[in-house]
Amino acid sequence: MKYLLQSEDFSEILAFVSTKRNRVPLSIFLLMCFNVLLAPAVEAATPGEAPRWQAYTIGLLGLATLSLCVYLFVVIFQPEKF
């Protein structure tokens, strides 16, 4: 039985992800994918009628705030890396 992702393919994917040149586009892509999963929950949690674009914007703002908090936490507790 042949699997879709074999170990050789997985190692190529990890090598692609680990390169510094590809981190920014990959990060943006993963952020937008997570926002697609988060936006319906935000839309369901908002009272009243909110347009769909507003739910995506609120989700993206929440993800940006969370990533900034994690970055500042790391900078404060590991300043020698920066």
NUDO-384931 format. One record per atom (N, C-alpha, C): residue in three letters; x, y, z. Coordinates in steps of 0.05 Angstrom, whole numbers, plus 5000, padded with zeros to 4 digits. Atoms other than C-alpha are relative to their C-alpha. Layout:
REM residues N
AlaXYZ ...
REM end
This chain:
REM residues 82
Met501749765000 Met500050005000 Met501850255000 Lys498449775002 Lys502950664979 Lys498650245014 Tyr501149774986 Tyr501951265025 Tyr500450254984 Leu499849745014 Leu500951975001 Leu502650145007 Leu497449884991 Leu506852245042 Leu501849795010 Gln498050204991 Gln512751785047 Gln502250155016 Ser498049884983 Ser518651915093 Ser501950184984 Glu498349825016 Glu522852205036 Glu498650264994 Asp501549765006 Asp517352695019 Asp499850185025 Phe500249854975 Phe516652895092 Phe502650145006 Ser497449884995 Ser524153025098 Ser500450244981 Glu499749785018 Glu523853465036 Glu498350245009 Ile501749794990 Ile518053855066 Ile501350145024 Leu498649894977 Leu521953955131 Leu502450174991 Ala497749845010 Ala528054195091 Ala499050264988 Phe501149765012 Phe523654685053 Phe499150205021 Val501049834979 Val520554955117 Val502350125016 Ser497949914983 Ser527155015154 Ser501850224987 Thr498349795013 Thr530455485103 Thr499050275009 Lys500749734991 Lys530556205126 Lys498650164979 Arg501149855022 Arg528656465058 Arg497049964998 Asn502850065003 Asn521856135060 Asn498250045024 Arg501549984975 Arg519656305131 Arg497850214998 Val502049795000 Val515956955117 Val497649924983 Pro502450085015 Pro511456705061 Pro498549775013 Leu501250234987 Leu510256055098 Leu498550095025 Ser501349904976 Ser508556435162 Ser497450154993 Ile502449865009 Ile503656885125 Ile497949804991 Phe501950215009 Phe500456275092 Phe498749865023 Leu501150144977 Leu499655915158 Leu498250185017 Leu501749814986 Leu496856545191 Leu497350034987 Met502549985014 Met491656615137 Met498349755002 Cys501550264997 Cys489755875141 Cys498849985028 Phe501150014973 Phe488955935216 Phe497750205003 Asn502149804999 Asn484756565206 Asn497549894987 Val502350125013 Val480156175159 Val498649825020 Leu501250174980 Leu479055685216 Leu498850165023 Leu500849844977 Leu478256225269 Leu497750194994 Ala502049805007 Ala473656705231 Ala497149905005 Pro502750094994 Pro467256275236 Pro499450015030 Ala500449994971 Ala468256225312 Ala499650295009 Val500349724994 Val469056975316 Val497350104991 Glu502649925010 Glu462957075273 Glu497749905017 Ala502150114983 Ala458856615317 Ala499950135028 Ala499949894973 Ala461156955381 Ala499150305001 Thr500849724999 Thr459457665360 Thr497050035001 Pro503049964998 Pro452557905381 Pro499050164976 Gly501249845022 Gly448058165326 Gly501149914973 Glu499150055027 Glu449458185253 Glu502750134995 Ala497449905008 Ala456658265232 Ala500749894973 Pro499250105026 Pro459158225161 Pro502349805002 Arg497950205000 Arg463757655143 Arg502850125000 Trp497349875001 Trp469658115127 Trp500850105027 Gln499449904974 Gln469058405196 Gln501049775019 Ala499250234984 Ala469657715228 Ala502949924993 Tyr497350065009 Tyr475957575186 Tyr501950215011 Thr498349794990 Thr478858245206 Thr500549985030 Ile499750044971 Ile477558135280 Ile501749765006 Gly498350234996 Gly480657445276 Gly502950054993 Leu497349945008 Leu486757705240 Leu501350195021 Leu499049824980 Leu487458265291 Leu500749855026 Gly499450164976 Gly487057755348 Gly502549834996 Leu497650165005 Leu492357315315 Leu502550175001 Ala497749815000 Ala496957915305 Ala500750085029 Thr499549934972 Thr496058115378 Thr501249775015 Leu498850244987 Leu497457405402 Leu502949954992 Ser497350045009 Ser503657345359 Ser501950225011 Leu498449794988 Leu506258015385 Leu500549955029 Cys499650074971 Cys505157795457 Cys502049775003 Val498150224998 Val508957145445 Val502850104993 Tyr497449895007 Tyr514657525411 Tyr501250175023 Leu499149844978 Leu515158025468 Leu500749835024 Phe499450194978 Phe514957465519 Phe502749874996 Val497550125006 Val520757125485 Val502350205002 Val497949804999 Val524757775478 Val500650075029 Ile499649934972 Ile523757935552 Ile501649785015 Phe498750224985 Phe525857245578 Phe502449884986 Gln497550105014 Gln531257085526 Gln501350234985 Pro498949775015 Pro534557755509 Pro502649944986 Glu497450055012 Glu541257445491 Glu499749904971 Lys500550085028 Lys538157165426 Lys499650234982 Phe500649775017 Phe536457865402 Phe502150215005 
REM end
